């Protein structure tokens, strides 16, 4: 491990050599340890502030405070005896820390709080996910820091590959990303209160603690736009190897099924989805041996397409199938699901807004399911109903959703993607300013 990072320092010019005036991001890489809680909190605070010793001390102090509270009912009380038998609630034997430990660490930097976004009052207060300063995401045994730095959101997952370490998350995709990982079992905490410290340069760092120039991270993102956002607790390269092997198994199974039906066509393209690292563009060599995830193959959109079902229904059916097939491998199912969502996001083409005096310019006021109204100009002569639906999806950050539009006046007209989606607004009778009601179904 030491040699690995030494080689990185020698090879990569983007690791700063001393004080730099350039914008930098602090990142910690996780090895074989279970110290993702430490890596998460340091990445969030943008500096090597804590280690396993200081975090363990916080956990022990919390344990003592909890024991004192439980002892108030008596040392022989059932609750106290049960608590003592259960052991620490703040640090596991493998070194995984609780959210209370992370919160205590944050409090040393001011009135910083971690609030679960599913708490009703917190959920109601979040108007736009991109206006917050940071998030902490927790699964059964993994912690991830998501933070906005220099006006850009970054996934600071300690299992990300190096380089480039931090992953860019667009404002547009942030809400969909958080919603997706929540559905896979992550609990998401919004970080509020005092401002989190800016990135701090330190020369006293370990081999797994490093600084990256923002310019390098952004350039890597531009050059690798098909790279998937990593939320796994396993090393990203290991997950890639597992996904590659499972996709190969899917392809081999499909070929066997084709041959059993008398179809000898060997389609090299198959129905493979994008991979974690390269979005399905070519195969990547496995760097280390890894026990692959087990599971049956799933052919993207095949079953729905064969029955004439819509593409939206195909995505829903395949999503359900993915989690059914890979139920015991949620990280692999999530990686494939994220690939599907990102491909869906790329198809969301919203037409340019015409000038107010442009021929065919009309104003559409759309009432959203939550009662809010959004308004924008469209060109009724060339813009399609699907373009309006894409605008609704993008504005609501509901990637993968299906939208149905209904006129508010009488007689009412209803527009659906599979029926009127390809028609222009003029084709469906919208040639002047119109009020619409949007229904969104995930």
C-alpha positions in Angstrom: 0.0 0.0 0.0 2.8 2.4 0.9 4.6 1.7 -2.4 1.3 2.3 -4.3 0.9 5.8 -2.9 4.6 6.6 -3.3 4.3 5.7 -7.0 1.2 8.0 -7.2 3.2 10.9 -5.8 6.0 10.3 -8.3 3.7 10.0 -11.3 1.0 12.5 -10.8 1.8 16.2 -11.1 -1.6 17.2 -9.8 -0.5 16.2 -6.2 0.7 19.6 -5.1 4.3 20.0 -3.9 3.9 22.6 -1.2 1.7 25.6 -0.9 -0.3 26.4 -4.0 -2.5 29.3 -5.0 -4.7 26.9 -7.1 -8.0 25.6 -5.8 -7.5 22.2 -4.1 -9.6 19.4 -2.7 -8.6 17.2 0.2 -9.3 13.5 -0.2 -8.7 10.3 1.8 -8.4 6.9 0.3 -9.7 3.9 2.2 -7.6 0.7 2.3 -8.4 -2.6 4.0 -9.5 -0.7 7.1 -13.1 0.0 8.2 -12.3 3.6 9.0 -14.7 5.1 6.4 -16.2 7.2 9.2 -12.8 8.9 9.8 -12.3 9.3 6.0 -15.8 10.7 5.7 -15.5 13.3 8.4 -12.0 14.5 7.3 -13.2 14.8 3.7 -16.2 16.8 4.8 -14.0 19.1 6.9 -11.4 19.2 4.1 -8.3 18.4 6.2 -6.7 15.6 8.2 -8.3 16.6 11.5 -9.2 13.2 13.0 -7.7 9.7 13.1 -8.9 6.4 14.5 -7.5 7.3 18.0 -9.3 10.6 18.3 -12.6 9.3 16.9 -12.4 6.2 19.3 -11.9 8.6 22.2 -15.0 10.5 21.2 -16.9 7.2 21.0 -15.7 6.2 24.5 -16.7 9.5 26.0 -20.2 9.1 24.5 -20.4 5.6 25.9 -19.5 6.9 29.3 -22.2 9.6 29.1 -24.8 7.0 28.1 -23.8 4.7 30.9 -24.1 7.5 33.4 -27.6 8.3 32.2 -28.6 4.6 32.2 -27.2 4.2 35.8 -29.5 6.9 37.1 -32.2 4.2 37.2 -29.9 1.9 39.3 -27.0 -0.4 38.5 -29.3 -3.4 38.9 -32.1 -2.1 36.6 -32.9 -4.2 33.5 -32.2 -1.3 31.2 -28.7 -0.7 32.6 -27.8 -4.4 32.6 -29.1 -4.8 29.1 -27.1 -1.8 27.9 -23.9 -3.1 29.5 -24.4 -6.5 27.8 -24.8 -4.9 24.4 -21.5 -3.1 24.5 -20.7 0.2 22.7 -23.4 1.7 20.5 -20.9 4.2 19.1 -18.1 2.1 17.7 -18.2 -1.4 16.4 -15.5 -4.0 16.8 -14.4 -3.4 13.2 -14.0 0.3 13.8 -17.2 1.6 12.2 -18.5 4.7 14.1 -22.0 5.9 14.8 -23.6 9.2 13.5 -23.4 10.5 17.1 -19.6 10.2 17.0 -19.4 12.0 13.6 -21.7 14.8 15.0 -19.5 15.2 18.1 -16.5 15.5 15.9 -18.2 18.2 13.8 -19.2 20.1 17.0 -15.6 20.9 17.6 -15.8 23.3 14.6 -19.0 25.1 15.7 -22.7 24.5 15.8 -22.8 22.0 13.0 -25.6 19.5 13.0 -26.5 16.4 10.9 -30.2 16.1 10.2 -31.9 13.1 8.5 -33.6 14.4 5.4 -36.5 12.1 5.9 -37.5 13.8 9.1 -40.7 15.6 8.2 -39.7 19.2 9.2 -36.2 18.7 7.6 -37.7 17.3 4.4 -40.2 20.2 4.2 -37.4 22.7 4.7 -35.3 21.5 1.7 -36.5 23.5 -1.3 -33.4 22.8 -3.4 -30.8 20.1 -2.6 -28.1 22.1 -4.3 -28.4 25.1 -2.0 -27.2 23.1 1.1 -23.5 22.9 2.0 -23.0 19.2 2.5 -24.5 15.8 3.0 -23.4 12.6 4.9 -24.7 9.3 3.6 -24.7 6.1 5.6 -25.4 2.5 4.7 -25.0 -0.5 7.0 -21.2 -0.3 7.1 -20.1 2.7 5.0 -20.0 6.5 5.3 -19.8 8.9 2.3 -19.3 12.7 2.4 -20.9 14.8 -0.3 -19.8 18.4 -0.3 -20.0 21.6 -2.3 -16.6 23.2 -2.9 -15.9 26.3 -5.0 -19.6 26.2 -6.2 -19.4 22.5 -7.4 -20.7 19.3 -5.7 -18.2 16.5 -5.2 -18.7 12.8 -4.2 -15.8 12.3 -1.7 -16.4 8.5 -1.2 -13.2 7.1 0.2 -13.4 4.0 -2.1 -13.2 6.1 -5.2 -10.3 5.3 -7.6 -7.2 7.4 -7.4 -6.8 9.3 -9.6 -8.9 11.4 -9.6 -10.4 10.8 -6.1 -13.3 13.3 -5.9 -16.1 12.9 -8.4 -18.1 15.8 -9.8 -21.9 15.8 -9.3 -23.9 18.3 -11.3 -26.5 20.5 -9.5 -29.1 19.0 -11.9 -28.2 15.4 -11.0 -27.6 15.9 -7.2 -31.3 15.4 -6.1 -31.7 12.3 -8.4 -28.4 10.9 -7.1 -29.4 11.3 -3.4 -32.8 9.9 -4.1 -31.4 6.9 -5.8 -28.9 5.9 -3.1 -31.7 6.5 -0.5 -33.7 3.8 -2.3 -30.8 1.4 -2.0 -30.7 1.6 1.8 -28.6 4.7 2.5 -29.7 7.1 5.2 -28.9 10.7 4.2 -28.1 13.5 6.6 -28.0 17.2 5.6 -25.2 19.1 7.3 -26.4 22.5 8.6 -25.4 25.1 11.1 -22.1 26.8 11.2 -20.1 27.0 7.9 -17.9 24.0 7.3 -14.1 24.9 7.1 -12.6 25.6 3.7 -9.9 23.2 2.4 -6.9 23.4 4.6 -3.4 22.6 3.4 -1.4 20.3 5.8 2.1 18.9 5.2 1.7 16.3 8.0 -0.4 13.8 6.1 -0.4 10.0 5.8 0.1 8.1 2.5 -3.7 7.8 2.0 -4.3 11.5 2.6 -3.9 13.7 -0.5 -4.7 17.0 -2.2 -6.0 17.3 -5.8 -6.1 20.4 -8.0 -9.6 21.3 -8.9 -8.5 21.8 -12.5 -7.3 18.2 -12.7 -10.5 16.8 -11.2 -12.7 18.9 -13.6 -10.6 17.9 -16.6 -10.8 14.2 -15.6 -14.6 14.6 -15.3 -14.8 16.1 -18.8 -12.6 13.4 -20.3 -14.6 10.6 -18.6 -18.2 11.7 -18.6 -19.4 8.1 -18.8 -17.9 7.3 -15.5 -20.5 6.3 -12.9 -20.8 7.9 -9.5 -19.4 5.5 -6.9 -21.4 4.8 -3.7 -20.0 1.4 -2.9 -18.3 0.5 0.3 -16.0 -1.7 -1.7 -13.1 -0.4 -3.7 -14.3 1.1 -7.0 -11.9 -1.0 -9.0 -13.1 -4.2 -7.3 -16.7 -3.3 -7.9 -15.8 -2.7 -11.6 -14.2 -6.1 -11.8 -17.3 -7.7 -10.2 -19.7 -5.9 -12.5 -17.6 -6.8 -15.6 -17.7 -10.4 -14.7 -21.5 -10.3 -14.0 -22.1 -8.6 -17.3 -20.1 -11.2 -19.1 -22.2 -13.9 -17.4 -25.3 -12.1 -18.5 -24.0 -12.0 -22.1 -23.0 -15.7 -22.0 -26.4 -16.7 -20.7 -28.2 -14.7 -23.4 -26.1 -16.4 -26.1 -27.0 -19.8 -24.7 -30.7 -18.9 -24.7 -30.4 -17.7 -28.3 -28.7 -20.9 -29.3 -31.3 -23.0 -27.5 -34.0 -21.3 -29.7 -32.0 -21.9 -32.9 -30.5 -18.4 -33.0 -26.8 -18.7 -33.7 -26.4 -14.9 -34.0 -23.5 -13.9 -31.8 -24.2 -10.2 -31.0 -21.1 -8.8 -29.5 -23.0 -5.7 -28.4 -25.6 -7.7 -26.5 -27.7 -5.8 -24.1 -24.9 -4.9 -21.7 -25.3 -1.7 -19.7 -22.6 0.8 -18.8 -20.0 -0.2 -16.3 -18.9 1.7 -13.2 -15.7 3.2 -14.6 -16.1 3.6 -18.3 -19.8 3.6 -19.0 -19.7 0.4 -21.0 -17.1 1.6 -23.5 -14.7 -1.3 -23.9 -13.5 -3.8 -21.4 -11.1 -2.9 -18.6 -8.5 -5.2 -17.3 -9.0 -6.4 -13.7 -6.2 -5.2 -11.6 -6.6 -7.6 -8.7 -8.5 -10.8 -8.1 -11.9 -10.3 -6.6 -14.8 -12.6 -5.8 -17.5 -11.6 -8.2 -21.0 -10.9 -7.3 -23.3 -13.9 -8.1 -26.6 -13.5 -9.9 -28.6 -14.2 -13.0 -28.4 -12.1 -16.1 -31.0 -9.4 -16.9 -31.4 -8.1 -20.5 -32.1 -4.4 -20.5 -35.4 -3.4 -22.0 -35.6 -6.8 -23.9 -38.8 -8.2 -22.3 -40.7 -5.0 -22.4 -39.7 -4.1 -25.9 -40.7 -7.6 -27.1 -44.2 -7.1 -25.7 -44.6 -3.6 -27.1 -44.4 -1.9 -23.7 -43.2 1.7 -23.4 -39.6 2.6 -22.7 -40.6 4.1 -19.4 -42.4 0.9 -18.3 -39.3 -1.0 -19.5 -37.1 0.9 -17.2 -39.5 0.3 -14.3 -39.7 -3.4 -15.0 -36.0 -3.8 -15.4 -35.4 -1.8 -12.2 -37.6 -4.2 -10.3 -35.9 -7.2 -12.0 -32.5 -5.9 -11.1 -33.2 -5.7 -7.4 -35.0 -9.0 -7.5 -32.1 -10.8 -9.2 -29.3 -9.0 -7.3 -31.2 -8.8 -4.0 -28.2 -10.2 -2.2 -25.8 -7.9 -4.0 -27.4 -4.4 -3.6 -24.2 -2.6 -4.6 -24.1 -4.3 -8.0 -27.8 -3.7 -8.5 -27.3 0.0 -7.6 -24.4 0.3 -10.1 -26.6 -0.9 -12.9 -29.5 1.2 -11.8 -27.4 4.3 -11.7 -26.2 3.5 -15.2 -29.8 3.4 -16.4 -30.7 6.7 -14.7 -27.7 8.5 -16.2 -28.6 7.2 -19.6 -32.2 8.5 -19.0 -30.8 11.9 -17.9 -28.9 12.2 -21.2 -32.1 11.8 -23.2 -33.8 14.7 -21.4 -33.5 17.3 -24.1 -35.2 20.6 -23.2 -35.6 23.0 -26.1 -34.1 26.4 -26.0 -36.4 29.1 -24.7 -37.5 31.5 -27.5 -37.6 35.2 -27.3 -40.9 36.8 -26.2 -41.5 38.3 -29.7 -40.4 35.2 -31.7 -42.9 33.7 -34.1 -44.8 30.9 -32.3 -43.7 31.9 -28.8 -46.2 30.9 -26.2 -46.1 30.9 -22.4 -46.9 27.7 -20.5 -47.7 27.8 -16.9 -47.5 24.4 -15.3 -48.9 23.4 -11.9 -46.7 20.8 -10.3 -48.0 17.9 -8.1 -46.8 19.8 -4.9 -49.0 22.8 -5.9 -46.1 25.0 -7.1 -46.2 26.6 -10.5 -43.4 26.8 -13.0 -43.6 29.0 -16.2 -41.6 29.2 -19.4 -41.8 30.1 -23.0 -41.9 27.5 -25.8 -42.1 27.6 -29.6 -45.4 26.0 -30.4 -44.4 25.5 -34.0 -41.4 23.4 -33.4 -41.3 22.3 -29.7 -42.8 19.0 -28.9 -45.0 17.8 -26.0 -42.0 15.6 -25.0 -39.9 18.7 -24.7 -42.3 20.2 -22.2 -42.4 16.9 -20.3 -38.6 16.9 -20.2 -38.7 20.5 -18.8 -41.0 19.2 -16.0 -38.8 16.3 -15.2 -35.6 18.4 -15.1 -37.2 21.1 -13.0 -38.5 18.6 -10.5 -35.3 16.5 -10.5 -37.4 13.3 -11.1 -35.1 11.4 -13.4 -36.8 8.3 -14.8 -40.3 9.6 -14.1 -43.3 9.6 -16.4 -45.2 12.8 -16.9 -48.8 13.3 -18.0 -50.0 16.8 -18.9 -53.6 18.0 -18.7 -55.0 21.4 -19.8 -56.7 23.3 -17.0 -59.6 24.7 -19.2 -62.5 22.9 -20.7 -62.8 20.7 -22.6 -59.8 19.1 -20.9 -57.1 17.6 -23.0 -54.6 15.0 -21.7 -51.2 14.4 -23.2 -49.1 11.3 -22.7 -45.6 10.5 -23.9 -46.4 7.5 -26.0 -49.4 9.1 -27.7 -48.7 12.8 -28.2 -45.0 13.0 -27.1 -43.6 13.4 -30.6 -46.2 16.0 -31.7 -45.6 19.7 -31.7 -47.6 21.9 -29.4 -49.4 23.3 -32.4 -50.3 19.8 -33.4 -52.1 19.2 -30.1 -53.9 22.6 -30.3 -51.6 24.7 -28.1 -51.0 27.9 -30.1 -51.4 30.5 -27.4 -50.6 30.9 -23.7 -51.8 27.9 -21.8 -52.1 26.6 -18.2 -51.3 22.9 -17.7 -51.4 20.4 -14.8 -48.6 18.0 -14.5 -48.8 14.5 -13.0 -45.5 12.8 -12.2 -45.1 9.1 -11.6 -41.9 7.3 -10.7 
